Amino acid sequence: MTRKAENIMKGMGAGLAAGIIFGAAGSMLMSDKNKNKKLFRKAVTKVEDVLDNVQEMFA
């Protein structure tokens, strides 16, 4: 893969991660606090997993 394609994939992964975090934060504002904390922790964990997978793909 060319360097340009790698950068595009990394950017898409970062955008996806940001979207997941903002979606979880938005849902936190509309529902129960205890449930929100759990959802937010899950979202952050998933984002970390996605970023790790993207880094492993291009390493």
Phi, psi and omega per residue, in radians:
M1 nan 2.497 3.120
T2 -1.329 2.867 -3.116
R3 -1.085 -0.645 -3.121
K4 -1.117 -0.741 3.137
A5 -1.156 -0.656 3.101
E6 -1.088 -0.755 3.139
N7 -1.134 -0.642 3.110
I8 -1.125 -0.772 -3.141
M9 -1.129 -0.710 3.108
K10 -1.110 -0.722 3.114
G11 -1.117 -0.715 3.105
M12 -1.129 -0.699 3.109
G13 -1.111 -0.738 3.127
A14 -1.152 -0.694 3.099
G15 -1.123 -0.714 3.090
L16 -1.094 -0.759 3.131
A17 -1.085 -0.783 3.131
A18 -1.093 -0.707 3.115
G19 -1.085 -0.696 3.123
I20 -1.134 -0.763 -3.123
I21 -1.145 -0.788 3.139
F22 -1.160 -0.598 3.072
G23 -1.130 -0.723 3.110
A24 -1.159 -0.710 3.120
A25 -1.114 -0.706 3.106
G26 -1.114 -0.696 3.117
S27 -1.217 -0.498 3.103
M28 -1.098 -0.605 -3.104
L29 -1.240 -0.344 -3.030
M30 -1.870 -0.037 -3.073
S31 -2.388 -2.965 -3.067
D32 -1.085 2.453 -3.077
K33 -1.130 -0.773 -3.127
N34 -1.116 -0.730 3.118
K35 -1.163 -0.632 -3.137
N36 -1.127 -0.741 3.123
K37 -1.038 -0.750 3.140
K38 -1.136 -0.781 3.122
L39 -1.111 -0.703 -3.135
F40 -1.154 -0.737 3.090
R41 -1.067 -0.733 3.109
K42 -1.107 -0.724 -3.139
A43 -1.113 -0.757 3.136
V44 -1.120 -0.710 3.111
T45 -1.099 -0.742 3.131
K46 -1.131 -0.691 3.120
V47 -1.101 -0.761 3.107
E48 -1.061 -0.721 3.123
D49 -1.105 -0.749 3.136
V50 -1.097 -0.804 -3.128
L51 -1.128 -0.673 3.083
D52 -1.103 -0.737 3.128
N53 -1.118 -0.707 3.119
V54 -1.132 -0.739 3.130
Q55 -1.130 -0.691 3.122
E56 -1.165 -0.602 3.126
M57 -1.077 -0.673 -3.040
F58 -1.764 0.063 -3.141
A59 -1.411 nan nan
